Amino acid sequence: MASEIKQLDQLLKELPPESQAEVRDFVESLINKRQRKSNGHLRQTWASGLEDYREQFTSLELQKKSLDWRGD
């Protein structure tokens, strides 16, 4: 592993500064992505996903239904 880090370090030194910045940004985005996956917090990317059912169910019924659909 240490040799791989040295190889990466050498490759980085060969890049121009703007490309080094891109690599840094990419590595930071990989770290952030991994942290988001591992933190276990519920993301609300599904917001408005049940909009089609609003005429069929009340908000409380939708909440219960969504738990059923998720398997909770």
Distance bins in CASP14 RR format, pairs under 12 A and 6 or more apart:
PFRMAT RR
TARGET T0000
AUTHOR 0000-0000-0000
RMODE 2
METHOD distances of the structure
MODEL  1
1 7 0 0 0 0 0 1 0 0 0 0 0
1 8 0 0 0 0 0 1 0 0 0 0 0
2 8 0 0 0 0 0 1 0 0 0 0 0
2 9 0 0 0 0 0 1 0 0 0 0 0
3 9 0 0 0 0 0 1 0 0 0 0 0
3 10 0 0 0 0 0 1 0 0 0 0 0
4 10 0 0 0 0 0 1 0 0 0 0 0
4 11 0 0 0 0 0 1 0 0 0 0 0
5 11 0 0 0 0 0 1 0 0 0 0 0
5 12 0 0 0 0 0 1 0 0 0 0 0
6 12 0 0 0 0 0 1 0 0 0 0 0
6 13 0 0 0 0 0 1 0 0 0 0 0
7 13 0 0 0 0 0 1 0 0 0 0 0
7 14 0 0 0 0 0 1 0 0 0 0 0
8 14 0 0 0 0 0 1 0 0 0 0 0
8 15 0 0 0 0 0 1 0 0 0 0 0
8 20 0 0 0 0 0 1 0 0 0 0 0
8 23 0 0 0 0 1 0 0 0 0 0 0
8 24 0 0 0 0 0 1 0 0 0 0 0
8 27 0 0 0 0 1 0 0 0 0 0 0
9 15 0 0 0 0 0 1 0 0 0 0 0
9 20 0 0 0 0 0 1 0 0 0 0 0
9 23 0 0 0 0 0 1 0 0 0 0 0
11 19 0 0 0 0 0 1 0 0 0 0 0
11 20 0 0 0 0 0 1 0 0 0 0 0
11 23 0 0 0 0 1 0 0 0 0 0 0
12 19 0 0 0 0 1 0 0 0 0 0 0
12 20 1 0 1 0 0 0 0 0 0 0 0
12 21 0 0 0 0 0 1 0 0 0 0 0
12 22 0 0 0 0 0 1 0 0 0 0 0
12 23 1 0 0 1 0 0 0 0 0 0 0
12 24 0 0 0 0 1 0 0 0 0 0 0
12 26 0 0 0 0 0 1 0 0 0 0 0
12 27 0 0 0 0 0 1 0 0 0 0 0
13 19 0 0 0 0 0 1 0 0 0 0 0
13 20 0 0 0 0 1 0 0 0 0 0 0
13 23 0 0 0 0 0 1 0 0 0 0 0
14 20 0 0 0 0 1 0 0 0 0 0 0
14 23 0 0 0 0 0 1 0 0 0 0 0
15 21 0 0 0 0 1 0 0 0 0 0 0
15 22 0 0 0 0 1 0 0 0 0 0 0
15 23 1 0 0 1 0 0 0 0 0 0 0
15 24 0 0 0 0 0 1 0 0 0 0 0
15 26 0 0 0 0 0 1 0 0 0 0 0
16 22 0 0 0 0 1 0 0 0 0 0 0
16 23 0 0 0 0 0 1 0 0 0 0 0
17 23 0 0 0 0 0 1 0 0 0 0 0
17 24 0 0 0 0 0 1 0 0 0 0 0
18 24 0 0 0 0 0 1 0 0 0 0 0
18 25 0 0 0 0 0 1 0 0 0 0 0
19 25 0 0 0 0 0 1 0 0 0 0 0
19 26 0 0 0 0 0 1 0 0 0 0 0
20 26 0 0 0 0 0 1 0 0 0 0 0
20 27 0 0 0 0 0 1 0 0 0 0 0
21 27 0 0 0 0 0 1 0 0 0 0 0
21 28 0 0 0 0 0 1 0 0 0 0 0
22 28 0 0 0 0 0 1 0 0 0 0 0
22 29 0 0 0 0 0 1 0 0 0 0 0
23 29 0 0 0 0 0 1 0 0 0 0 0
23 30 0 0 0 0 0 1 0 0 0 0 0
24 30 0 0 0 0 0 1 0 0 0 0 0
24 31 0 0 0 0 0 1 0 0 0 0 0
25 31 0 0 0 0 0 1 0 0 0 0 0
25 32 0 0 0 0 0 1 0 0 0 0 0
26 32 0 0 0 0 0 1 0 0 0 0 0
26 33 0 0 0 0 0 1 0 0 0 0 0
27 33 0 0 0 0 0 1 0 0 0 0 0
27 34 0 0 0 0 0 1 0 0 0 0 0
28 34 0 0 0 0 0 1 0 0 0 0 0
28 35 0 0 0 0 0 1 0 0 0 0 0
29 35 0 0 0 0 0 1 0 0 0 0 0
29 36 0 0 0 0 0 1 0 0 0 0 0
30 36 0 0 0 0 0 1 0 0 0 0 0
30 37 0 0 0 0 0 1 0 0 0 0 0
31 37 0 0 0 0 0 1 0 0 0 0 0
31 38 0 0 0 0 0 1 0 0 0 0 0
32 38 0 0 0 0 0 1 0 0 0 0 0
32 39 0 0 0 0 0 1 0 0 0 0 0
33 39 0 0 0 0 0 1 0 0 0 0 0
35 41 0 0 0 0 0 1 0 0 0 0 0
36 42 0 0 0 0 0 1 0 0 0 0 0
36 43 1 0 0 1 0 0 0 0 0 0 0
36 45 0 0 0 0 0 1 0 0 0 0 0
37 43 0 0 0 0 0 1 0 0 0 0 0
42 66 0 0 0 0 0 1 0 0 0 0 0
42 70 0 0 0 0 0 1 0 0 0 0 0
42 72 0 0 0 0 0 1 0 0 0 0 0
44 50 0 0 0 0 0 1 0 0 0 0 0
44 66 0 0 0 0 0 1 0 0 0 0 0
46 62 0 0 0 0 0 1 0 0 0 0 0
46 66 0 0 0 0 1 0 0 0 0 0 0
46 69 0 0 0 0 0 1 0 0 0 0 0
46 70 0 0 0 0 1 0 0 0 0 0 0
47 66 0 0 0 0 0 1 0 0 0 0 0
48 54 0 0 0 0 1 0 0 0 0 0 0
48 62 0 0 0 0 0 1 0 0 0 0 0
49 62 0 0 0 0 0 1 0 0 0 0 0
49 66 0 0 0 0 1 0 0 0 0 0 0
49 69 0 0 0 0 0 1 0 0 0 0 0
50 56 0 0 0 0 1 0 0 0 0 0 0
50 57 0 0 0 0 1 0 0 0 0 0 0
50 58 0 0 0 0 0 1 0 0 0 0 0
50 59 0 0 0 0 1 0 0 0 0 0 0
50 61 0 0 0 0 0 1 0 0 0 0 0
50 62 1 0 1 0 0 0 0 0 0 0 0
50 63 0 0 0 0 1 0 0 0 0 0 0
50 64 0 0 0 0 0 1 0 0 0 0 0
50 65 1 0 0 1 0 0 0 0 0 0 0
50 66 1 0 0 1 0 0 0 0 0 0 0
50 67 0 0 0 0 0 1 0 0 0 0 0
50 69 0 0 0 0 1 0 0 0 0 0 0
50 70 0 0 0 0 0 1 0 0 0 0 0
51 57 0 0 0 0 0 1 0 0 0 0 0
51 59 0 0 0 0 0 1 0 0 0 0 0
51 62 0 0 0 0 1 0 0 0 0 0 0
52 62 0 0 0 0 0 1 0 0 0 0 0
53 59 0 0 0 0 0 1 0 0 0 0 0
53 61 0 0 0 0 1 0 0 0 0 0 0
53 62 1 0 1 0 0 0 0 0 0 0 0
53 63 0 0 0 0 0 1 0 0 0 0 0
53 64 0 0 0 0 0 1 0 0 0 0 0
53 65 1 0 0 1 0 0 0 0 0 0 0
53 66 0 0 0 0 1 0 0 0 0 0 0
53 69 0 0 0 0 0 1 0 0 0 0 0
54 61 0 0 0 0 0 1 0 0 0 0 0
54 62 1 0 0 1 0 0 0 0 0 0 0
54 65 0 0 0 0 0 1 0 0 0 0 0
55 61 0 0 0 0 0 1 0 0 0 0 0
55 62 0 0 0 0 0 1 0 0 0 0 0
56 62 0 0 0 0 1 0 0 0 0 0 0
56 65 0 0 0 0 1 0 0 0 0 0 0
57 63 0 0 0 0 1 0 0 0 0 0 0
57 64 0 0 0 0 1 0 0 0 0 0 0
57 65 1 0 0 1 0 0 0 0 0 0 0
57 66 0 0 0 0 1 0 0 0 0 0 0
57 68 0 0 0 0 0 1 0 0 0 0 0
57 69 0 0 0 0 0 1 0 0 0 0 0
58 64 0 0 0 0 1 0 0 0 0 0 0
58 65 0 0 0 0 0 1 0 0 0 0 0
59 65 0 0 0 0 0 1 0 0 0 0 0
59 66 0 0 0 0 0 1 0 0 0 0 0
60 66 0 0 0 0 0 1 0 0 0 0 0
60 67 0 0 0 0 0 1 0 0 0 0 0
61 67 0 0 0 0 0 1 0 0 0 0 0
61 68 0 0 0 0 0 1 0 0 0 0 0
62 68 0 0 0 0 0 1 0 0 0 0 0
62 69 0 0 0 0 1 0 0 0 0 0 0
63 69 0 0 0 0 0 1 0 0 0 0 0
63 70 0 0 0 0 0 1 0 0 0 0 0
63 72 0 0 0 0 0 1 0 0 0 0 0
64 70 0 0 0 0 0 1 0 0 0 0 0
64 71 0 0 0 0 0 1 0 0 0 0 0
64 72 0 0 0 0 0 1 0 0 0 0 0
65 71 0 0 0 0 0 1 0 0 0 0 0
65 72 0 0 0 0 0 1 0 0 0 0 0
66 72 0 0 0 0 1 0 0 0 0 0 0
END
